[in-house]
Amino acid sequence: MKRGMVCGVAAYVMWGLFPLYWPLLKPAGAGEILAHRIMWSLVAVVAVLAVRRSRGWLRTLGWRRGALLALAALVISVNWGTYIYAVNSGHTIECALGYFINPLISVVFGVVIFQERLRRWQWAAVGMGAAAVVALTVDYGRPPWIALVLAFAFAVYGLLKKFADMPSAESLAVETTVTFLPALGFVLLLEGRGDAAFGHHGVGHAVLLAGAGIVTAVPLMLFNTAAIRLPLSVIGMLQYLAPVLQFAIGLFVQNEEMPPSRWAGFLLVWLALVTLTWDGLTAGRREAMPETALRG
């Protein structure tokens, strides 16, 4: 379990520090960064699978899994592209908001898709999350679309991956294979138009762009190790590390504005998450009690 905890913390810390990495890739635009992230992620994950000598999974892929992962590839591309654009245009705090409200979106999906019945405090958390979105819409003067796109895209991505039921490295290999040719085509188009940044701003910049594949693959590998070894309740708590770090970077490093009305919206979201977490832990203890009694 100790190894799982170390890997889990490392994965979420790396994800939380992403807002420090993407600005280093300027003057490349969000589209070019996304394309290189896809291409070099495929290179990185194929290298990992080659080291593992992992080939048997190809026989179990099948058309259903392939279709689900192809759709997941499109959804995660939307998530990645939105995130890169947002960070590099000064909206890191709104990115953090997206990952704060993501668990609430997952709860709503549970009701809508799996007909799950929510407990009273889960409904309260969802209600507070909805109120937070309204409050932040008033504050921003628009719906917090970056946060909503990130939250919904990642929730849909998680859902598709749940249905596909394939380990992270193998699924990432399929996803990046699906999107590799469009990404390569976009990079070649930029090069042909003279708008490409890759290779035109020194070796260091080119290495950083290629490094997008490594910084994508490494935390996924670490997360996979953690997910195998840690209880879901611990993973659920660790997931807040990333948006907390993103929020801190946006506030203290990138000096984004946080007027009182925006604080109010975020406080509602945090209260919703505290409520959701407390309810989940309480329900888990209640379910464990009869089992403990039976063992006794």
N, C-alpha and C positions, 0 to 999 in steps of 0.2 A: 504493500500500500504506500510505503514511503516513496518508492520510485514513481508510482502513479501520481502522487501529489506533486512531486518535483516537476514531472512532465506537464501536468495540468496547469500549474502556476506558470511555467515557462511559456506554454502555448498561449495562454490568455494575456500574459504580459507582452509577448511579441505582437499579438493582434492589437493590443492597446497602444503600442508604440508606432503603429503604422503611420499615423499623422505626421511623424517626424521624418519618415522615409520618402513619401510621395513628393513633397516639395523639392527634394534634392534632384528630382528628375526633370524639373523645368530646365529649359524652355519647351520640352516636349509637352504637347497637349494631352488632355485626359484620354482621348481616343487612341493616340499613339502609345501611351503608357499601358493602357488596357491591352492593346494588341501584343505588345512585348511581354506583358505579364502572362498572357495566355500561352504564347509560343515558348517562352523560357520555362514556364511551369511544366509543360509537356516534356521538355528536355530533362528537367530535374527529376520528375517522377518516373520517367523511363529509366533513368540512371539508378534510382532507388530500387525499382523492380528488378533491374538487371543484376544488381548486387545481391538481392534476395533470391535470385533465380526463380522468380515467381511467374509461371506461365499457365499453370493449371486453371486459373480463374477465367481464362478466355473461353474455355469449354463450357463454363456455367453461365456465360453472359446472356445468351438468348435474345430473342427479338424484344420481349417485354422489358427486360432490364435495360437493353440498349435504348429503347424508345424513352423510357423514364429518365435515363441519364442524359440523353440528348436534350430533352426538355429542361432538365436540371442545369445543363450547360448554358442554355439561353438565359435562364432565370439568374444564375449566379453572375453571368456577364453583365446583366443589368445592375445587379448589386455592386459589383466591382467598379463598373464605369461610373455609377452615381457617386460612390464613395470617393474615388480618386478626384472626380470633378469637384465635389463638395470641399474636400480638404484643401485642394489647391486653389480654391476660390474664396477661402476664408469662412467656411461653414462647418468647422470641425465639431463644434458644440452641438449643432443640429444632427451630425452623424451620431454622436454619443446618444442623443435623444432616441434615435432610431433603434439602437441596440438596447436601450433601457426599456422601450415599450415592446420590443420583440417578444418577450415571454407572455405579455398580455394578448398579443395577436395570436400566439400559439394556443392560448386558452380558448379564445374565440373560435379558432379552427376546430378545436376539440368538440365544441358544441355543434358547429355548423356541419362538419364533415362526419364526425364519429358519433353524433347524437349523445355526447357525454352530458351528464347532469351536473351542473355546478353547485357547489356548496355556497352558503350565504356569503361567506367572506370572499370567495372567489368572485361572486357577482359584484360585491363592493369594490374589489380591486379593479375590475373591468370598468365599472362606473367612474371611478376616480381617474383611470387612464383616459376615458373619453372626455371627462371634464378638463383634463390637462391639455388635450389636443385643442379643445375649444378655446381655452385660455391662451394657448400659444398662437393660435390662429389670429386672435385679437391683437396679441403683442406684435407678431411679425407683419400683420396687415395682409396676410395670406395664409393658407393652410401650410403647415410645416412639411411640404411635399418631399423634401430630401429624407427626413426622418421616416415618413410614411412609406416611401418607396423602398428604403433600406429594410424597414421592419417587415413589410409584406413580402418582399422578394426573398429575404432570408428565411422567413417562416415557410413559404412555398417550397423553397429549396430543401429545407429540412424534411418537409413532408414527402417530397419526391424521393429523397435519399432513404427515408424510412421504408417506402414501398419497394425501392430497388434492393435494399438490404445487401450492400456490398461494402467491403472495407474501404477506408478513405483513399489510400494510394491507388488502388485499382480503379475506383470510381473517378478519381481526379484524372487518371490517364484517359479514360473514355471521354470524359467531359471536355478536356483540352484537345483531344483528337478531333472531336466534333467541330470545335470552333477554331482549330489551327489554320485551316485554309482561308476562311474569311479574314482572320487576323493577319495572315501573311499577305493576302491580297490588299488589305488596307495599308499595310506598311509599304508595299511596293508602289501603291498609288501615291502615297505621300512623297516617296522618293522620286517618282517620276515627275511630280509637280514641283519639286524643289522645296517642299514644306517639311521634310523629315528632319528630326533632331538627332536621331541615332547615327553615330559615326561622324557628326559634323561639329561636335562640341568637346572633342578630346577623348582620350582613352578612358579617363576616369568616369565621364558621363556615360559612355557606352557600357562600361562594366556595371555601373549602377542600374541601368535599364535592364541589362541581362540578369542582374541580381534579383529583379522582381520575381523571377521564377523560384529562386531559392527561398526568399522570404515568404513566398506563398506555400511552398511544399513543406518546409521545416516545421512550422507550427501545426500543420495538419498531421504530420507524423507523430509529433509529441502528443497532440490531442488524442489520436487513436490509441496510443499507449496508455494514456490516462483513463480513457473511457473503458478500457478492458479491466483496469485494476481498481477503479474507484466506484463507490455507490453513486447512483444518479443524484441523490440529495447533495452530495459533495460537489459534483459537476455543476449542479444548479446554482450553488453558491459561488463557485469559481467564475461562472460566466459573467458576473458583474464586474470583475476586475478590468476587463477590456474597456467598457464604456466609461468607467471611473477614470481610467488613465487618459482616455480620449478627451473627456470633459476637462481634466486638469491641464492637458496640453493646450486645448483651445483657449482656456481661461488665462493660464499663467505664462505660457510660452508664446502663443500666437495672439494674445491680447484681444480676443474677441469680446464684443459688448455683451453684458449681462444686466440689463435694466431690471428694476424690482419686479415688474410684471412678468418677465421671463423666469426669474427665480421662483415666482409663485407657481408657474406651470411645471417647472422641474420638481418643485417640492411635492406637488400632487402626484407626479409620476413616481417619485421615490417612496411616497407614502403607500401608493398602490403596490409597489414591489415588496415593501416590508410586509404589507398585509398578505400578499400572495405567498410569500416565503413562510411567514408564520403559520398560515393556514395549512400549507403543504407539510411542514414539519409536525404540526399538531395531528393532522390526519394520519401521517406515517406512524407516529407513536401509538395512536389509537388502534391502527391495524396490527401493529406488532404485539400489543398487549395480550390478546387472546392466544397468540402463538406461543408467547413466553409462558403463559399460564399452563398451556398444554404440555410444554416441555418440562415444567416444574412438577 
